[in-house]
């Protein structure tokens, strides 16, 4: 492949990426407005549910359902990890591997291989950067 052909590929790639970013920014802006509108409407409907002490209200257009979402937050991970280990309660955690922590762990154990039940998938990809303002042609 000639340098001229590669130059065209890079230019086209950057043009498309810029257009995608422009479209995404426009979408994100409009989407944020719509999300804000929905939140205001949800607050108004929640206030109405609270006023009449109702958990759900059926209308001709749809049903409003008041619910409670409960989220748990850990303020002391060391203490919580000890609790999990002491109570054999691993199911309290989500099953997800921290890629960066596992990479660091493996780097200290060269030659030990992967822990049991773990496999790896590698993807080779290309990254294109715009030229810096100091670069010259």
Backbone as a chain_set.jsonl record, in Angstrom:
{"seq": "XXXXXXXXXXXXXXXXXXXXXXXXXXXXXXXXXXXXXXXXXXXXXXXXXXXXXXXXXXXXXXXXXXXXXXXXXXXXXXXXXXXXXXXXXXXXXXXXXXXXXXXXXXXXXXXXXXXXXXXXXXXXXXXXXXXXXXXXX", "coords": {"N": [[0.852, -1.174, 0.0], [0.559, 2.189, -0.815], [2.014, 5.254, 0.456], [0.452, 7.429, -0.178], [-2.093, 6.33, -0.519], [-2.535, 5.398, 2.089], [-2.53, 7.861, 3.393], [-4.929, 8.94, 2.382], [-6.752, 7.105, 3.512], [-6.408, 7.654, 6.252], [-7.2, 10.376, 6.358], [-9.895, 10.153, 5.552], [-10.854, 8.511, 7.6], [-10.499, 10.211, 9.875], [-12.228, 12.307, 9.146], [-14.733, 11.023, 9.14], [-14.833, 10.213, 11.825], [-14.852, 12.701, 13.105], [-17.307, 13.707, 12.176], [-19.048, 11.822, 13.324], [-18.615, 12.419, 16.036], [-19.622, 15.036, 16.1], [-22.335, 14.573, 15.486], [-22.977, 12.917, 17.683], [-22.548, 14.664, 19.846], [-24.565, 16.561, 19.343], [-26.797, 14.891, 19.584], [-26.473, 14.044, 22.274], [-26.801, 16.469, 23.61], [-29.495, 17.184, 22.998], [-30.717, 14.905, 24.024], [-30.117, 15.171, 26.743], [-31.68, 17.386, 27.391], [-34.238, 16.275, 26.991], [-34.197, 14.219, 28.895], [-34.103, 15.773, 31.208], [-36.598, 17.016, 31.035], [-38.231, 14.728, 31.319], [-37.551, 13.972, 33.953], [-38.604, 16.124, 35.405], [-41.332, 15.774, 34.884], [-41.679, 13.24, 36.053], [-41.193, 13.886, 38.74], [-43.379, 15.567, 39.219], [-45.479, 13.737, 38.9], [-44.843, 11.955, 40.969], [-45.164, 13.621, 43.163], [-47.932, 14.003, 42.984], [-48.826, 11.371, 43.437], [-47.97, 11.117, 46.085], [-49.529, 13.118, 47.287], [-52.128, 12.06, 47.155], [-51.736, 9.738, 48.424], [-51.087, 7.292, 47.023], [-49.935, 4.271, 45.496], [-50.061, 3.53, 42.891], [-51.534, 4.829, 39.927], [-54.045, 4.672, 37.625], [-54.505, 5.826, 34.373], [-56.131, 7.009, 31.362], [-54.121, 7.13, 29.498], [-52.018, 5.681, 30.476], [-50.39, 3.927, 33.226], [-49.331, 5.174, 36.307], [-46.761, 4.282, 38.403], [-45.571, 4.141, 41.611], [-42.5, 3.491, 43.019], [-39.85, 2.068, 45.037], [-36.419, 2.305, 44.816], [-33.695, 0.583, 45.89], [-30.378, 1.028, 46.762], [-27.187, -0.157, 47.572], [-24.364, 1.001, 49.317], [-20.92, 0.853, 49.813], [-18.911, 1.838, 52.452], [-16.641, 1.066, 53.688], [-14.478, -0.85, 52.462], [-12.47, -2.714, 53.174], [-13.346, -3.757, 55.646], [-15.805, -4.791, 54.808], [-14.968, -6.724, 52.928], [-13.673, -8.504, 54.655], [-15.885, -9.363, 56.138], [-17.331, -10.667, 54.119], [-15.572, -12.787, 53.501], [-15.38, -14.049, 56.03], [-17.988, -14.93, 56.337], [-18.39, -16.502, 54.172], [-19.683, -15.378, 51.922], [-19.647, -14.824, 49.099], [-21.491, -14.399, 47.126], [-22.549, -11.927, 47.5], [-21.201, -10.167, 45.99], [-20.707, -8.785, 42.691], [-20.19, -10.681, 39.725], [-17.512, -10.047, 38.17], [-14.494, -9.371, 36.567], [-11.751, -7.42, 37.478], [-9.975, -5.975, 35.128], [-7.586, -4.402, 35.122], [-6.59, -4.823, 37.733], [-6.205, -7.601, 37.707], [-4.276, -7.819, 35.686], [-2.134, -6.512, 36.937], [-1.779, -8.218, 39.146], [-1.05, -10.604, 37.813], [1.35, -9.748, 36.699], [3.113, -9.81, 38.772], [3.48, -12.429, 39.142], [4.9, -13.887, 37.155], [4.931, -16.484, 34.809], [3.333, -18.193, 36.328], [0.926, -18.484, 35.116], [-2.573, -18.186, 34.2], [-5.156, -17.703, 36.683], [-7.265, -20.421, 37.885], [-10.101, -21.14, 35.841], [-10.058, -18.837, 34.387], [-9.73, -17.189, 31.304], [-8.186, -15.532, 28.532], [-8.756, -12.861, 26.227], [-7.565, -11.309, 23.441], [-7.468, -8.377, 21.515], [-6.457, -6.934, 18.59], [-6.063, -3.697, 17.495], [-6.378, -0.646, 15.587], [-5.359, 2.66, 16.158], [-6.092, 5.997, 15.433], [-4.653, 9.141, 15.352], [-5.048, 12.673, 15.319], [-2.841, 14.941, 13.641], [-0.432, 16.673, 15.632], [-0.48, 20.158, 16.59], [2.029, 21.137, 16.252], [3.204, 19.51, 14.434], [4.511, 19.106, 11.15], [3.954, 18.974, 7.617]], "CA": [[0.0, 0.0, 0.0], [1.385, 3.388, -0.937], [1.824, 6.281, 1.477], [-0.65, 8.279, -0.634], [-3.33, 5.602, -0.207], [-2.672, 5.429, 3.551], [-2.913, 9.24, 3.727], [-6.365, 9.048, 2.084], [-7.476, 6.327, 4.522], [-6.358, 8.392, 7.518], [-8.044, 11.564, 6.206], [-11.293, 9.707, 5.544], [-11.139, 8.034, 8.957], [-10.639, 11.366, 10.754], [-13.435, 13.025, 8.734], [-15.89, 10.258, 9.637], [-14.827, 10.269, 13.288], [-15.287, 14.052, 13.476], [-18.752, 13.784, 11.913], [-19.719, 11.03, 14.368], [-18.561, 13.197, 17.277], [-20.559, 16.145, 15.955], [-23.687, 14.012, 15.631], [-23.131, 12.431, 19.056], [-22.691, 15.827, 20.725], [-25.906, 17.111, 19.114], [-27.733, 13.949, 20.188], [-26.325, 14.092, 23.731], [-27.383, 17.727, 24.072], [-30.962, 17.064, 22.922], [-31.097, 13.835, 24.946], [-30.048, 15.725, 28.097], [-32.882, 18.208, 27.54], [-35.398, 15.39, 27.127], [-34.086, 13.56, 30.208], [-34.478, 16.769, 32.202], [-38.06, 17.139, 30.951], [-38.822, 13.528, 31.911], [-37.362, 14.027, 35.403], [-39.574, 17.079, 35.939], [-42.647, 15.132, 34.824], [-41.677, 12.178, 37.066], [-41.337, 14.531, 40.047], [-44.763, 16.036, 39.336], [-46.335, 12.564, 39.115], [-44.541, 11.449, 42.307], [-45.844, 14.532, 44.1], [-49.362, 13.701, 42.938], [-49.003, 10.092, 44.14], [-47.819, 11.38, 47.512], [-50.676, 13.92, 47.729], [-53.33, 11.234, 47.334], [-51.288, 8.534, 49.109], [-51.311, 6.166, 46.118], [-48.75, 3.616, 44.943], [-50.254, 3.505, 41.447], [-52.709, 5.556, 39.44], [-54.332, 4.323, 36.239], [-55.12, 6.869, 33.557], [-56.435, 6.535, 30.018], [-52.886, 7.099, 28.715], [-51.065, 4.748, 31.069], [-50.439, 3.797, 34.673], [-48.2, 5.715, 37.064], [-46.449, 3.363, 39.501], [-44.566, 4.657, 42.532], [-41.715, 2.384, 43.559], [-38.641, 2.437, 45.761], [-35.212, 1.632, 44.343], [-32.73, 0.55, 46.988], [-29.006, 0.826, 46.331], [-26.285, -0.307, 48.705], [-23.086, 1.678, 49.122], [-19.931, 0.407, 50.785], [-18.049, 2.91, 52.931], [-15.434, 0.471, 54.275], [-14.275, -2.064, 51.676], [-11.667, -3.698, 53.911], [-14.235, -4.385, 56.621], [-16.808, -5.572, 54.075], [-14.301, -7.919, 52.386], [-13.492, -9.434, 55.775], [-17.204, -9.921, 56.421], [-17.649, -11.617, 53.045], [-14.738, -13.976, 53.675], [-15.759, -14.714, 57.289], [-19.323, -15.528, 56.197], [-18.432, -17.206, 52.889], [-20.808, -14.732, 51.242], [-19.162, -14.272, 47.838], [-22.636, -14.04, 46.277], [-22.883, -10.519, 47.701], [-20.428, -9.412, 45.01], [-21.001, -9.046, 41.287], [-19.178, -11.515, 39.086], [-16.827, -9.294, 37.144], [-13.065, -9.333, 36.808], [-11.094, -6.131, 37.276], [-8.885, -6.22, 34.174], [-6.339, -3.764, 35.54], [-6.08, -5.492, 38.935], [-5.718, -8.93, 37.33], [-3.011, -7.617, 34.97], [-1.105, -6.216, 37.944], [-1.588, -9.464, 39.897], [-0.299, -11.528, 36.964], [2.706, -9.243, 36.462], [3.952, -10.181, 39.922], [3.56, -13.897, 39.153], [5.298, -14.314, 35.813], [5.121, -17.923, 34.665], [2.312, -18.968, 37.045], [-0.24, -18.652, 34.252], [-3.828, -17.581, 34.646], [-5.861, -18.42, 37.744], [-8.248, -21.39, 37.369], [-11.377, -20.621, 35.361], [-9.867, -17.57, 33.68], [-9.079, -17.207, 30.003], [-7.967, -14.168, 28.074], [-9.066, -12.583, 24.842], [-6.835, -10.12, 23.017], [-7.941, -7.788, 20.273], [-5.508, -5.99, 18.008], [-6.811, -2.663, 16.797], [-5.636, 0.507, 15.106], [-5.787, 3.953, 16.681], [-5.678, 7.1, 14.553], [-4.605, 10.427, 16.036], [-4.843, 13.838, 14.47], [-1.484, 15.473, 13.816], [-0.356, 17.751, 16.625], [-0.381, 21.468, 15.957], [3.431, 21.39, 15.978], [3.669, 18.638, 13.337], [4.485, 19.715, 9.824], [3.831, 17.994, 6.53]], "C": [[0.895, 1.233, 0.0], [1.075, 4.362, 0.197], [0.663, 7.193, 1.124], [-1.987, 7.625, -0.285], [-3.582, 5.607, 1.3], [-3.094, 6.818, 4.015], [-4.408, 9.44, 3.494], [-7.193, 8.299, 3.12], [-7.54, 7.075, 5.845], [-7.251, 9.621, 7.452], [-9.522, 11.194, 6.269], [-11.716, 9.259, 6.938], [-11.395, 9.211, 9.889], [-11.89, 12.181, 10.414], [-14.684, 12.33, 9.282], [-15.966, 10.34, 11.158], [-15.302, 11.638, 13.771], [-16.793, 14.206, 13.278], [-19.541, 13.001, 12.961], [-19.745, 11.785, 15.686], [-19.527, 14.365, 17.248], [-21.993, 15.662, 16.159], [-23.955, 13.558, 17.064], [-23.329, 13.593, 20.019], [-24.067, 16.46, 20.581], [-26.954, 16.211, 19.755], [-27.69, 14.049, 21.709], [-26.957, 15.346, 24.313], [-28.909, 17.645, 24.097], [-31.461, 16.006, 23.905], [-31.091, 14.34, 26.392], [-31.27, 16.599, 28.378], [-34.106, 17.332, 27.787], [-35.38, 14.646, 28.46], [-34.51, 14.504, 31.316], [-35.997, 16.955, 32.22], [-38.743, 15.938, 31.601], [-38.704, 13.541, 33.429], [-38.36, 14.982, 36.056], [-40.98, 16.475, 35.959], [-42.762, 14.027, 35.876], [-41.865, 12.764, 38.467], [-42.769, 15.019, 40.265], [-45.699, 14.853, 39.608], [-46.098, 11.951, 40.5], [-45.214, 12.318, 43.364], [-47.336, 14.245, 44.152], [-49.666, 12.391, 43.662], [-48.929, 10.307, 45.647], [-49.005, 12.157, 48.07], [-51.887, 13.051, 48.026], [-53.006, 9.887, 47.976], [-51.552, 7.263, 48.272], [-49.972, 5.595, 45.656], [-48.855, 3.469, 43.429], [-51.544, 4.229, 41.101], [-52.882, 5.202, 37.972], [-54.998, 5.5, 35.562], [-55.439, 6.253, 32.197], [-55.181, 6.385, 29.164], [-51.867, 6.105, 29.242], [-51.179, 4.747, 32.583], [-49.156, 4.355, 35.286], [-47.977, 4.788, 38.253], [-45.327, 3.969, 40.332], [-43.818, 3.463, 43.126], [-40.482, 2.923, 44.271], [-37.486, 1.615, 45.205], [-34.19, 1.718, 45.473], [-31.355, 0.201, 46.442], [-28.122, 0.772, 47.565], [-24.93, 0.283, 48.37], [-22.132, 1.225, 50.219], [-19.015, 1.569, 51.148], [-16.733, 2.386, 53.506], [-15.183, -0.873, 53.602], [-13.466, -3.114, 52.429], [-12.525, -4.464, 54.907], [-15.259, -5.283, 55.92], [-16.192, -6.838, 53.479], [-14.069, -8.952, 53.474], [-14.815, -10.114, 56.118], [-17.579, -10.983, 55.391], [-16.86, -12.914, 53.226], [-15.13, -14.753, 54.928], [-17.075, -15.467, 57.149], [-19.479, -16.319, 54.902], [-19.597, -16.691, 52.039], [-20.367, -14.08, 49.938], [-20.302, -13.846, 46.916], [-23.082, -12.591, 46.479], [-22.166, -9.623, 46.698], [-20.906, -9.723, 43.6], [-19.867, -9.856, 40.688], [-18.588, -10.784, 37.894], [-15.363, -9.225, 37.533], [-12.564, -7.911, 36.578], [-9.886, -6.382, 36.39], [-7.563, -5.647, 34.668], [-5.75, -4.445, 36.775], [-5.536, -6.88, 38.602], [-4.403, -8.817, 36.569], [-1.878, -7.363, 35.959], [-0.769, -7.466, 38.751], [-0.729, -10.435, 39.097], [1.136, -11.063, 36.736], [3.648, -9.593, 37.603], [4.155, -11.689, 40.002], [3.849, -14.42, 37.755], [5.473, -15.834, 35.794], [4.106, -18.77, 35.409], [1.092, -19.248, 36.177], [-1.456, -17.971, 34.852], [-4.423, -18.368, 35.8], [-6.88, -19.396, 37.141], [-9.548, -20.709, 36.957], [-11.263, -19.329, 34.58], [-9.213, -17.832, 32.332], [-8.931, -15.753, 29.572], [-8.327, -14.052, 26.606], [-8.338, -11.29, 24.496], [-7.364, -9.671, 21.665], [-6.899, -6.783, 19.802], [-6.31, -4.969, 17.225], [-5.898, -1.521, 16.423], [-6.219, 1.749, 15.757], [-5.254, 5.028, 15.744], [-5.758, 8.383, 15.359], [-4.433, 11.531, 15.014], [-3.395, 14.281, 14.649], [-1.507, 16.582, 14.865], [-0.177, 19.07, 15.907], [1.072, 21.811, 15.607], [3.962, 20.548, 14.816], [3.57, 19.366, 12.007], [4.448, 18.631, 8.77], [5.125, 17.868, 5.775]], "O": [[1.877, 1.297, 0.74], [0.013, 4.299, 0.815], [-0.038, 7.681, 2.011], [-2.905, 8.295, 0.19], [-4.715, 5.8, 1.739], [-3.916, 6.948, 4.921], [-5.084, 10.048, 4.324], [-8.227, 8.799, 3.563], [-8.59, 7.13, 6.486], [-7.992, 9.889, 8.397], [-10.305, 11.849, 6.958], [-12.808, 9.591, 7.399], [-12.388, 9.221, 10.616], [-12.547, 12.695, 11.32], [-15.58, 12.981, 9.82], [-17.049, 10.518, 11.716], [-16.064, 11.729, 14.734], [-17.475, 14.777, 14.129], [-20.58, 13.462, 13.432], [-20.762, 11.8, 16.38], [-20.18, 14.66, 18.249], [-22.764, 16.265, 16.906], [-25.04, 13.79, 17.597], [-24.177, 13.525, 20.909], [-24.676, 16.854, 21.576], [-27.888, 16.695, 20.393], [-28.73, 14.129, 22.361], [-27.575, 15.301, 25.376], [-29.539, 17.996, 25.094], [-32.499, 16.184, 24.543], [-31.965, 13.974, 27.178], [-31.829, 16.557, 29.474], [-34.91, 17.608, 28.678], [-36.425, 14.463, 29.084], [-35.194, 14.099, 32.255], [-36.607, 17.041, 33.286], [-39.714, 16.096, 32.342], [-39.646, 13.164, 34.125], [-38.898, 14.692, 37.124], [-41.723, 16.641, 36.926], [-43.803, 13.881, 36.517], [-42.603, 12.211, 39.282], [-43.309, 14.899, 41.365], [-46.601, 14.949, 40.44], [-47.041, 11.481, 41.137], [-45.764, 11.809, 44.341], [-47.938, 14.243, 45.225], [-50.639, 12.301, 44.411], [-49.728, 9.75, 46.4], [-49.445, 11.899, 49.19], [-52.59, 13.264, 49.014], [-53.863, 9.008, 48.07], [-52.153, 6.301, 48.75], [-49.006, 6.33, 45.451], [-47.839, 3.3, 42.754], [-52.505, 4.239, 41.87], [-51.974, 5.407, 37.166], [-55.932, 6.098, 36.097], [-55.061, 5.115, 31.918], [-55.17, 5.606, 28.211], [-50.944, 5.726, 28.521], [-51.98, 5.49, 33.151], [-48.05, 4.048, 34.842], [-48.901, 4.536, 39.025], [-44.255, 4.275, 39.809], [-44.43, 2.541, 43.666], [-40.123, 4.091, 44.121], [-37.561, 0.388, 45.132], [-33.868, 2.808, 45.947], [-31.188, -0.8, 45.745], [-28.289, 1.562, 48.493], [-24.41, 0.089, 47.271], [-22.482, 1.212, 51.399], [-18.42, 2.203, 50.278], [-15.818, 3.163, 53.781], [-15.616, -1.912, 54.1], [-13.763, -4.303, 52.32], [-12.435, -5.689, 54.995], [-15.544, -6.391, 56.377], [-16.809, -7.902, 53.513], [-14.247, -10.148, 53.243], [-14.846, -11.32, 56.362], [-18.076, -12.055, 55.738], [-17.416, -14.006, 53.118], [-15.204, -15.981, 54.896], [-17.263, -16.516, 57.765], [-20.58, -16.759, 54.572], [-20.388, -17.471, 51.508], [-20.676, -12.914, 49.692], [-20.102, -13.023, 46.022], [-23.902, -12.084, 45.715], [-22.495, -8.444, 46.575], [-21.447, -10.799, 43.345], [-18.715, -9.725, 41.102], [-19.082, -10.881, 36.771], [-15.035, -9.04, 38.705], [-12.921, -7.277, 35.585], [-8.885, -6.938, 36.843], [-6.538, -6.327, 34.636], [-4.535, -4.627, 36.855], [-4.516, -7.292, 39.154], [-3.502, -9.63, 36.778], [-0.794, -7.931, 35.831], [0.403, -7.74, 39.01], [0.21, -11.024, 39.632], [2.039, -11.887, 36.595], [4.861, -9.662, 37.406], [4.918, -12.17, 40.84], [3.137, -15.281, 37.238], [6.107, -16.394, 36.688], [4.017, -19.97, 35.148], [0.312, -20.153, 36.475], [-1.375, -17.279, 35.868], [-4.219, -19.579, 35.89], [-7.31, -19.21, 36.003], [-10.034, -19.811, 37.645], [-12.277, -18.777, 34.151], [-8.259, -18.603, 32.233], [-9.497, -14.854, 30.193], [-8.22, -15.011, 25.842], [-8.487, -10.286, 25.193], [-7.665, -10.486, 20.793], [-6.513, -5.884, 20.549], [-7.14, -5.329, 16.39], [-4.765, -1.443, 16.898], [-7.436, 1.873, 15.892], [-4.102, 4.972, 15.314], [-6.783, 8.687, 15.97], [-3.771, 11.363, 13.99], [-2.79, 14.025, 15.69], [-2.478, 17.332, 14.972], [0.231, 19.1, 14.746], [1.32, 22.673, 14.764], [5.032, 20.829, 14.277], [2.647, 20.148, 11.78], [4.867, 17.499, 9.014], [5.212, 17.089, 4.825]]}, "num_chains": 1, "name": "protein.A"}
